[in-house]
Amino acid sequence: MGFMQVILASDSKMPMKNITSPGEDNLEKRPVTSDVKASVRNFSNCRFEYTMRQGNSLAHALVEEAIRRLEDCF
């Protein structure tokens, strides 16, 4: 897509803490955390933000729609 700058927001503090920590933090137990840490290297600027669940309703709706579409494929 050609994005060089991204903002990653989450309504869960623990994953954000794991992603932004400099250590490995048992990443084999958290493959998503590991994937995010590897992916952010592809951007010139990546910012992590915590957002309250009420402010994350659009992202939640998008995830639910993606899951629904995946279920329709099987």
N, C-alpha and C positions, 0 to 999 in steps of 0.2 A: 504494500500500500504506500510505501514511501514515507511513513511517519518518522520523524527524527526526534520528536519530543512527545512524551506521554505522561499522563497523570494516572496512577493506579489508586483507586479508592476501595476501601473495604469497610464493612460495618462490624468487622471482627478484629479486635486489637492483637490477638495472639499471632495470627498469620502475618500481619504487618510487622510485628516485632521480629519474627523469625526471618522474614525477607530482608529486613534492614540491618540485621545483626551481622557483624563481620565474620563470625565463626560459621562452621558447618552445621551445628545444632542438630545432629542426627538426621541429615537430609534424606537418608534412605527410607526413613519412616514417613517423610512428607514429600512425595514426588512433585506435588504442585509447587511447593516452596522452591524446590530445586529447579524446576522448569522456569519459574519466574526469575530466579536469580540468574540463570543462564540467558534468558531472553532479554533482560534489561541491558545486557552488554551491546545489543544491536542498536541502541538509541543513544543519541548524543546527550540527551537530558531526560531523566526519569525521576518523577517525584511521587512519593507515596503519601497518601492522606487517609486518615481515619474519618469516616462519616457515620453519623447516627443512622440507624436502620430506616427511620422515616425519610431521610434524605437520599436513600439508596433505592427507592421504590422502582425507578425506571430500570436500573440494572437488574433488580430482582425479576421484574416482568420479562426482560429480555432473556434471562437464563431460563425461566419457566417456559417461554415460547420455544427456545432452542431444544430443551429437553422434550417437549411435546412433539416437536418435529422429528427428533431422533427416534422417538418411540413409534411414530407413524411409519418409519422406514423398516421396522422389523415386524 
